[in-house]
Amino acid sequence: MNSATVRNLLVRGMLAGLAAGVLALVVAYLLGEPSVDKAIAFEDAHSHEHEMEVVSRSLQSTAGLATGVLVYGVAFGGIAALAYCFALGRVGRFGPRATALLLSGCALLAVYVVPFLKYPANPPSVGDPDTIGKRTTLYFLMMLLSVLLAVAATILGKRLAPSLGTWWATVVAVAAFAVVIGLAYAFLPVINEVPKDFPAALLWRFRLSALAIQSALWAGFGLLFGELAERLLAPKPAAATSGSAVPAAH
């Protein structure tokens, strides 16, 4: 793949990430923000210390939320586009659209779902401020481990395919990924700092909304980027203009 194609895919990936970010922003505003507001209300009702807000809640839930989600979408869209350039043609006989959807699904799984199952997202008022550094480090360690293991599983599947066939090579690679991730879940520290009186239903809704936001982001990216990549890499032949072919005179 030449540099011009890589550059074009990178631009399309960032644009697709921006558009997917808009979709995720809508989901975040409709599903996530109500849970955040309720969690903040819980914190205010149970805290004796009231600090002055540096940034107002209204600004956080509008401009702040939009900036964070859209920048995240553009950044990960660019990274995913570069990964797509490497993966295209190397992960099976998939076309541009199918490769984009496969990559998006794997990214959602490795970058978010696997770390989320070990260290799920928590709303405001959940978590000790003194352990935020430790919690952040463990989360990103789990994310890095998940991504590296996903790459290793893909390589393993490719190497086993000639001897086991595509189906069984995939089964073995996925099983190996699951086993190692399971070991990581078992040996990494458990963090449970949810207050005893925190509403379980609110915590559940917040975590579901966080998962919905990421699912909307990566599904939107996969569909849109796949379409843009398809048009770039496999353009449809132009329809023949009527009357362009003149029959030869005899």
C-alpha positions in Angstrom: 0.0 0.0 0.0 1.6 3.3 -1.1 1.9 6.4 1.0 -0.9 8.3 -0.8 -3.4 5.5 -0.1 -2.3 5.4 3.6 -2.7 9.2 3.8 -6.2 9.0 2.3 -7.2 6.3 4.6 -5.9 8.2 7.6 -7.9 11.2 6.7 -11.0 9.1 6.1 -10.4 7.4 9.4 -10.3 10.7 11.3 -13.4 11.9 9.6 -15.2 8.7 10.3 -14.0 8.9 13.9 -15.4 12.4 14.1 -18.8 11.3 12.8 -18.9 8.3 15.1 -18.0 10.7 17.9 -21.1 12.7 17.2 -23.2 9.5 17.4 -21.5 8.6 20.7 -22.0 12.1 22.0 -25.8 11.8 21.4 -25.8 8.5 23.3 -23.7 9.9 26.1 -26.0 12.9 26.5 -29.2 10.9 26.4 -28.0 7.9 28.5 -24.9 8.8 30.4 -25.6 12.3 31.7 -28.8 11.5 33.6 -26.8 8.9 35.6 -24.0 11.3 36.2 -26.4 13.9 37.5 -28.0 11.4 39.9 -24.5 10.2 41.1 -23.5 13.8 41.8 -26.7 14.4 43.7 -26.0 11.3 45.8 -22.5 12.6 46.5 -23.8 16.1 47.5 -26.4 14.5 49.8 -23.8 12.3 51.6 -20.8 14.6 51.7 -20.2 17.2 54.4 -17.6 19.0 52.3 -18.8 21.2 49.5 -16.1 22.4 47.2 -16.5 25.3 44.8 -16.9 24.1 41.2 -14.0 25.3 39.0 -16.1 24.4 35.9 -19.8 24.5 36.1 -21.8 21.3 35.7 -23.7 22.7 32.7 -20.5 23.4 30.9 -19.1 19.9 31.7 -22.2 18.2 30.4 -22.3 20.2 27.1 -19.0 21.7 25.8 -16.8 19.6 28.0 -18.5 16.4 27.0 -18.6 17.3 23.3 -14.8 18.2 23.3 -13.8 15.0 25.1 -15.9 12.6 23.0 -15.1 14.2 19.6 -11.3 14.5 20.3 -11.4 10.8 21.4 -13.3 9.8 18.3 -10.8 11.6 15.9 -7.8 10.3 17.7 -8.9 6.7 17.8 -10.2 7.0 14.3 -6.8 7.9 13.1 -5.1 5.1 15.0 -7.7 2.6 13.8 -7.1 3.7 10.2 -3.4 3.0 10.5 -4.1 -0.4 12.0 -6.5 -1.0 9.1 -3.7 -0.3 6.6 -1.7 -3.0 8.2 -4.5 -5.5 8.6 -6.1 -5.2 5.2 -5.3 -8.4 3.3 -3.5 -10.0 6.3 -6.4 -11.2 8.3 -8.2 -13.3 5.7 -10.0 -12.8 2.4 -12.1 -9.9 3.6 -13.0 -6.9 1.5 -12.5 -3.3 2.7 -16.0 -3.0 4.3 -15.7 -6.4 6.1 -12.2 -5.6 7.3 -13.3 -2.3 8.7 -16.1 -4.0 10.7 -13.9 -6.8 11.9 -11.3 -4.3 13.0 -13.9 -2.1 14.8 -15.3 -5.1 16.6 -11.9 -6.3 17.7 -11.0 -2.8 18.8 -14.1 -2.5 20.9 -13.4 -5.9 22.5 -9.7 -5.4 23.2 -9.6 -1.7 23.9 -12.7 -1.4 26.0 -14.8 -4.5 26.8 -12.0 -6.7 28.2 -10.6 -3.9 30.5 -14.2 -2.9 31.4 -15.0 -6.4 32.6 -12.1 -6.2 35.1 -12.2 -2.6 36.0 -15.7 -1.2 35.1 -16.5 2.4 34.8 -17.7 4.2 37.9 -19.8 7.3 38.2 -18.9 10.3 40.4 -18.9 9.6 44.1 -17.6 6.1 43.6 -13.9 5.6 44.2 -11.3 6.9 46.7 -9.5 10.0 45.4 -6.3 8.7 47.0 -6.3 5.6 44.8 -7.1 7.3 41.4 -3.5 6.9 40.2 -3.4 3.2 41.1 -6.8 2.6 39.4 -5.8 4.5 36.3 -2.5 2.6 36.0 -4.2 -0.8 36.4 -6.9 0.0 33.9 -4.4 1.1 31.2 -2.2 -2.0 32.0 -5.2 -4.2 31.4 -6.0 -2.3 28.2 -2.4 -2.7 26.9 -2.3 -6.4 27.9 -5.6 -6.9 26.1 -4.4 -5.2 22.9 -1.1 -7.1 22.8 -2.8 -10.4 23.5 -5.3 -9.7 20.7 -2.4 -9.1 18.3 -0.7 -12.3 19.5 -3.9 -14.3 19.1 -4.2 -13.0 15.5 -0.6 -14.0 14.7 -1.2 -17.4 16.3 -4.3 -18.0 14.3 -2.5 -17.1 11.0 0.3 -19.5 11.8 -2.0 -22.4 12.8 -4.3 -22.0 9.8 -2.2 -24.0 7.3 -2.1 -27.1 9.5 -5.5 -26.8 11.4 -7.6 -25.0 8.9 -9.1 -21.5 9.4 -12.0 -22.6 11.6 -9.9 -24.6 14.2 -7.0 -22.1 14.1 -9.5 -19.4 15.0 -11.0 -21.5 17.8 -7.5 -22.2 19.3 -6.4 -18.5 19.0 -9.6 -17.3 20.7 -9.3 -19.9 23.4 -5.7 -19.0 24.1 -6.7 -15.3 24.3 -9.5 -16.1 26.8 -7.2 -18.3 29.0 -4.5 -15.6 29.3 -7.0 -12.9 29.9 -8.6 -15.1 32.6 -5.3 -15.4 34.3 -4.8 -11.7 34.1 -8.2 -11.2 35.7 -7.2 -13.6 38.5 -3.8 -12.1 39.3 -4.4 -8.4 38.9 -5.7 -6.6 42.0 -9.4 -6.3 42.6 -10.7 -2.8 43.2 -14.1 -2.4 44.9 -14.7 1.1 46.3 -18.4 1.4 45.7 -20.1 2.8 48.9 -22.4 0.4 50.6 -25.4 2.7 50.3 -24.8 3.6 46.7 -27.9 2.6 44.6 -27.1 -0.6 42.7 -29.6 0.3 39.9 -27.9 3.7 39.3 -24.4 2.0 39.2 -25.8 -0.6 36.7 -27.4 2.1 34.5 -24.2 4.1 34.4 -22.0 1.2 33.4 -24.5 0.1 30.7 -24.5 3.6 29.3 -20.7 3.7 29.3 -20.7 0.4 27.3 -23.4 1.8 25.0 -21.4 4.9 24.2 -18.3 2.9 23.2 -20.4 0.4 21.2 -22.0 3.3 19.3 -18.6 4.9 18.7 -17.0 1.8 17.3 -20.1 0.5 15.4 -20.5 3.9 13.8 -16.8 4.1 12.9 -16.8 0.6 11.4 -19.8 1.2 9.2 -18.8 4.7 8.0 -15.1 4.0 7.6 -15.8 0.7 5.8 -17.9 2.6 3.3 -15.3 5.3 2.8 -12.5 2.7 2.4 -14.6 0.6 0.0 -15.1 3.7 -2.3 -11.4 4.4 -2.2 -10.0 0.9 -2.6 -12.7 -0.7 -4.7 -14.4 2.0 -6.7 -17.3 1.0 -8.8 -16.6 1.2 -12.6 -18.2 4.2 -14.2 -21.4 3.4 -16.1 -21.0 3.4 -19.8 -22.4 6.6 -21.3 -25.3 5.9 -23.6 -24.3 6.3 -27.2 -20.6 6.2 -26.4 -20.2 3.0 -28.3 -20.7 3.6 -32.0 -21.2 0.4 -34.1 -18.7 -0.1 -36.8 -19.8 0.7 -40.3 -19.8 -2.1 -42.8 
